[in-house]
C-alpha cells in the first residue's frame, strides 16, 4: 500500500494523487493550501496533511493515513480527539510526519472511497448569495442523475463534519458548502474526476468585466510604504469594478478569506497614498489590513503577506467578480470570524504557510 506520496506501484493511488494535483493546480478550484482530498481502502483513509498544497501531490509527501471508522465513532460521540484527528494516524505509514487536514473528520464521515473538497470560485460565489437555495437548485437541475445537497456554514473541523455526517448516509455525490466551497464524492477516482468536470460546467458563473490595472499609479501610491503592487494581474479585478469593490469590502465571504487576508479589506480614497491611509488608521488605533484596494487602479498587498495570502488575493478577485450585480450577500458574522481567527488548527496552518514562505 502507499506511503505518503509513494504508491508502491498502486495505479488507483497514483490516479488519486494525479487528481489531487490537478485540482490543486487549477486556481479556480484550489488556492494555496486550501482544499483537501481523501482515498479510503482497507480501513485506512489517506487525507491531505494540514497546511500542504494539493498542487504538490505526487511530488512531496502530503497525504496522511488515518483509521476512518474509529474517527467517525469519536466524531459522533463528541470526543475532542475528532477535531485534530491526530490520535487516528497510522504511525507506521505516516512518512510525512505531518498532521491531518483540519477537515479530516468529514472525509471519514462520508462513506465513498474518494472524496474531493475544494474551494471552487464559482461555487463560493453562488454559496454566499442570500437566495443561494433557489439559484443552486436551478443550476444543479442540469445534472438530474447526481444526488446533491447543501450544507449550512459551520466552522471547518468537527462542527462542519457533524453537519455533513447528518446527510452522509444518503451518499450525496455533491455537497455545496455555504460560504466555503464544494465536495464531490465517488467510488473511483475516474468517477470523481468526471463529476468534477460536469459540476464545474453546471455551476459556471459569468465573470464581470473590468478595466486594466494602472501599475504606475499604484506604485506611486505605495511608494515608501510596506505595500507593493499585486504581481498577479488577475488579482487586480477586485479593485477594477465598483461592484467588486463593494462585495470585497462588505465583509468576510469564506474561511480562507478570513485566515489569510484578515477580516477587513482596506479601500483607499481617490488620490490617497498608502502611507496616508496607514497613518490615519494608526491615529485611530485601528489595525492595518493586509490588502488595499485603489478603486479603478488595482490592488496593493502587504509585504508581510505570505505566498498563501497572495493566492487568496487572487481567489477573492475571482469570487467577487462572479457575484451578480446587485446581489444580496450573506457574509460571515463577527462571531464566525472570531471563531476562525482564534482557532488553534488555523493558527497551525498559518504557521506552516509562514515557514514555507520563508523557505521560498
C-alpha positions in Angstrom: 0.0 0.0 0.0 1.0 3.6 -0.5 3.2 5.6 2.0 2.8 9.3 1.7 3.1 10.1 -2.0 4.9 6.8 -2.7 2.3 4.5 -4.2 4.4 1.3 -4.4 3.0 0.8 -7.9 -0.6 1.2 -6.9 -2.4 2.5 -10.0 -5.5 3.6 -8.1 -3.5 5.6 -5.6 -1.4 7.1 -8.4 -4.6 8.2 -10.1 -5.8 9.7 -6.8 -2.6 11.7 -6.4 -2.9 12.9 -10.0 -6.5 14.0 -9.4 -5.4 15.8 -6.2 -2.6 17.6 -8.1 -4.9 18.6 -11.0 -7.4 20.1 -8.5 -4.6 21.9 -6.7 -3.1 23.3 -9.9 -6.3 25.0 -11.0 -6.6 28.4 -9.4 -10.4 28.4 -10.0 -10.7 25.3 -7.8 -8.0 25.5 -5.2 -5.8 28.3 -3.9 -2.6 27.5 -2.0 -3.2 25.2 1.0 -6.9 25.3 0.5 -9.0 22.2 -0.2 -8.3 18.5 0.6 -8.8 15.1 -0.9 -9.1 11.6 0.6 -8.8 8.0 -0.5 -10.2 5.0 1.5 -9.1 1.4 1.3 -9.0 -1.5 3.8 -10.0 0.7 6.7 -7.3 3.3 6.1 -8.1 6.8 4.8 -5.3 8.8 3.2 -6.1 12.5 3.5 -4.2 15.7 2.7 -2.0 17.0 5.5 -2.8 20.3 7.1 -1.0 23.3 5.5 0.2 21.4 2.5 -0.8 22.2 -1.1 -2.7 19.8 -3.3 -0.7 21.1 -6.2 2.3 19.2 -4.7 0.6 15.8 -4.7 3.0 13.2 -6.2 6.0 15.5 -5.8 6.0 15.6 -2.0 4.6 13.6 0.9 1.4 15.4 1.6 -1.0 12.6 2.4 -1.5 11.3 6.0 -3.0 7.8 6.8 -5.8 7.6 9.4 -8.2 4.9 10.6 -11.5 6.1 9.4 -14.1 4.1 11.4 -12.7 5.0 14.9 -12.5 8.6 13.9 -16.2 8.6 12.9 -17.1 6.9 16.2 -15.2 9.7 18.1 -16.9 12.4 16.0 -20.4 11.1 16.8 -19.5 10.7 20.5 -18.4 14.3 20.7 -14.9 13.3 21.6 -12.3 16.2 21.4 -9.9 13.8 19.6 -12.1 14.0 16.4 -11.1 17.7 15.9 -7.4 17.3 15.1 -7.6 13.5 14.2 -4.0 13.0 15.2 -5.0 10.2 17.5 -6.1 8.2 14.5 -2.9 8.4 12.4 -1.4 5.1 11.3 2.0 6.0 12.5 4.0 3.3 10.7 2.6 4.5 7.3 2.9 8.3 8.1 6.1 9.1 6.1 5.3 12.8 6.1 5.2 13.2 9.9 2.6 15.9 9.3 -0.8 16.0 10.9 -4.1 15.5 9.0 -6.2 18.2 7.5 -8.4 20.1 9.8 -11.3 18.7 7.8 -10.3 15.0 8.1 -13.4 14.1 10.2 -15.9 15.0 7.4 -13.9 12.9 4.9 -14.2 10.0 7.3 -17.9 10.5 7.8 -18.6 10.3 4.0 -18.7 6.6 3.1 -17.5 7.0 -0.5 -14.0 5.8 -1.3 -12.8 9.0 -3.0 -13.7 12.5 -1.7 -12.5 15.8 -3.2 -13.2 19.0 -1.3 -12.0 22.2 -3.0 -12.7 26.0 -3.0 -14.3 26.3 -6.4 -14.7 30.1 -7.0 -18.0 29.6 -8.9 -19.4 27.5 -6.0 -18.3 30.1 -3.5 -19.8 33.0 -5.4 -23.1 31.1 -5.6 -23.0 29.9 -2.0 -22.6 33.4 -0.5 -25.9 34.7 -2.1 -28.9 35.1 0.2 -31.0 33.4 -2.4 -28.5 30.6 -2.9 -31.1 27.8 -2.3 -33.0 28.8 -5.4 -30.0 29.7 -7.6 -28.1 26.5 -6.8 -31.2 24.3 -7.2 -31.8 25.8 -10.7 -28.2 25.1 -11.8 -28.0 21.6 -10.3 -31.2 20.6 -12.1 -28.9 20.3 -15.2 -27.5 17.2 -13.6 -30.6 15.1 -12.6 -28.6 11.9 -12.2 -26.5 13.3 -9.4 -27.6 13.3 -5.7 -26.7 16.7 -4.3 -27.3 18.7 -1.1 -26.3 21.9 0.5 -24.6 22.4 3.9 -25.1 25.5 6.1 -22.0 27.3 7.1 -20.2 25.8 10.1 -16.6 26.3 11.2 -14.3 23.8 9.5 -13.5 20.9 11.8 -16.0 19.0 13.8 -18.9 21.5 13.6 -18.8 21.1 9.8 -18.2 17.4 10.0 -21.3 16.9 12.2 -23.4 18.7 9.6 -22.0 16.5 6.8 -22.4 13.4 8.9 -26.2 14.1 9.1 -26.5 13.5 5.4 -23.7 11.1 4.8 -25.9 8.0 4.9 -27.8 9.3 1.8 -24.5 9.1 -0.1 -24.6 12.5 -1.8 -22.5 12.9 -4.9 -22.2 16.6 -4.5 -22.3 18.8 -1.4 -22.3 22.6 -1.7 -20.9 24.2 1.4 -22.3 27.6 2.1 -19.6 30.3 2.3 -17.0 27.7 1.8 -16.8 25.6 -1.3 -17.8 22.2 -2.6 -17.3 18.4 -2.1 -17.5 15.8 -4.9 -17.6 12.1 -4.0 -17.4 8.8 -5.8 -16.3 5.2 -5.6 -13.4 5.6 -8.0 -11.1 8.4 -9.0 -12.4 8.4 -12.5 -15.9 8.8 -11.3 -15.0 11.8 -9.1 -13.0 13.4 -11.9 -15.9 13.1 -14.3 -18.3 14.5 -11.8 -16.0 17.5 -11.1 -16.0 18.4 -14.8 -19.8 18.2 -15.0 -20.5 20.1 -11.8 -17.9 22.8 -12.8 -19.7 23.4 -16.0 -23.2 23.4 -14.4 -22.1 25.9 -11.8 -20.2 28.2 -14.1 -20.8 31.9 -13.5 -20.1 34.8 -15.9 -17.2 37.0 -14.8 -17.9 40.7 -14.5 -15.9 42.8 -17.0 -13.3 45.1 -15.6 -10.6 47.6 -16.7 -6.8 47.1 -16.7 -4.8 47.8 -13.6 -2.7 51.1 -13.6 0.6 49.8 -12.3 2.4 53.1 -12.4 -0.3 54.8 -10.4 -0.3 52.0 -7.9 3.4 52.2 -7.5 3.2 55.9 -6.8 0.5 55.3 -4.1 2.6 52.6 -2.5 6.0 54.5 -2.6 7.8 54.3 0.7 5.3 52.0 2.3 5.1 48.4 3.4 2.8 47.5 0.5 3.5 46.5 -3.1 1.5 46.1 -6.3 0.0 42.7 -6.6 2.1 40.6 -9.0 -0.7 38.5 -10.4 -2.6 40.5 -13.0 -5.9 38.8 -12.3 -5.8 39.7 -8.6 -6.5 43.4 -9.5 -10.0 42.5 -10.6 -11.2 43.1 -7.1 -10.5 46.8 -7.4 -11.4 47.4 -11.1 -15.2 47.4 -10.9 -17.3 49.2 -8.3 -19.4 46.1 -7.6 -16.3 44.1 -7.0 -15.0 46.7 -4.5 -18.3 46.8 -2.7 -18.6 43.0 -2.4 -15.0 42.6 -1.2 -15.2 45.4 1.3 -18.6 44.4 2.6 -17.4 41.6 4.9 -15.8 38.2 5.1 -17.1 35.7 2.5 -15.5 32.4 3.4 -13.0 30.9 5.9 -9.7 31.3 3.9 -10.7 34.9 3.2 -10.5 35.5 7.0 -7.5 33.3 7.7 -5.2 34.7 5.0 -6.4 38.2 4.2 -7.9 39.1 7.6 -11.4 40.4 8.5 -11.1 43.7 6.6 -10.1 44.7 3.1 -8.9 48.3 3.0 -10.1 50.8 0.4 -8.1 53.9 -0.4 -9.8 57.2 -1.1 -9.1 58.8 -4.5 -5.5 60.0 -4.5 -4.9 58.7 -1.0 -1.4 57.2 -0.6 -0.8 54.1 1.4 1.2 55.9 4.0 -1.6 58.5 4.5 -4.1 55.6 4.9 -1.8 53.8 7.3 -1.2 56.9 9.4 -4.9 57.7 9.6 -5.6 54.1 10.8 -2.9 54.2 13.4 -4.2 57.5 14.7 -7.5 55.8 15.4 -5.8 52.8 16.9 -7.0 50.6 14.1 -5.2 47.6 12.6 -3.8 47.8 9.1 -5.5 45.5 6.5 -3.2 43.1 4.5 -4.9 44.0 1.2 -5.8 47.5 0.0 -8.0 48.4 -2.9 -7.4 51.5 -5.0 -10.7 51.7 -6.9 -10.2 51.9 -10.6 -6.5 51.4 -10.3 -5.8 48.0 -8.7 -4.7 46.1 -5.7 -1.9 46.6 -3.2 -0.7 43.8 -0.9 1.2 44.0 2.4 4.8 43.0 2.1 4.2 40.6 5.0 1.6 38.7 3.1 2.7 35.0 2.6 2.5 33.0 -0.6 -0.7 31.6 0.7 -2.1 35.0 1.3 -1.2 36.2 -2.2 -3.1 33.4 -3.9 -6.0 34.1 -1.6 -6.0 37.7 -3.0 -6.5 36.1 -6.4 -9.2 33.9 -5.1 -11.1 36.9 -3.7 -10.8 38.6 -7.1 -12.3 35.5 -8.8 -15.1 35.2 -6.3 -16.3 38.8 -6.2 -16.2 39.2 -9.9 -18.7 36.3 -10.2 -21.2 37.6 -7.7 -24.1 39.0 -9.8 -24.7 42.8 -9.9 -27.0 43.9 -7.2 -27.0 40.6 -5.4 -27.6 40.4 -1.6 -24.7 38.6 0.1 -24.7 36.5 3.3 -21.3 37.4 4.9 -19.8 35.6 7.9 -20.8 37.1 11.2 -18.4 38.7 13.7 -18.7 35.6 15.9 -17.9 33.3 13.0 -14.8 35.5 12.1 -13.7 35.3 15.8 -14.1 31.5 15.8 -11.8 31.2 12.9 -9.1 33.7 13.9 -8.8 32.2 17.4 -8.8 28.6 16.4 -5.5 26.7 17.1 -5.9 24.5 14.0 -5.9 27.5 11.7 -3.0 29.1 13.6 -1.0 25.9 12.9 -1.9 26.1 9.2 -0.8 29.8 9.1 2.5 28.9 10.8 3.2 26.3 8.1 2.4 28.9 5.5 4.8 31.4 7.0 7.5 28.7 7.3 7.0 27.8 3.6 7.2 31.4 2.5 10.5 32.0 4.4 12.0 28.8 2.8 10.9 30.0 -0.6 
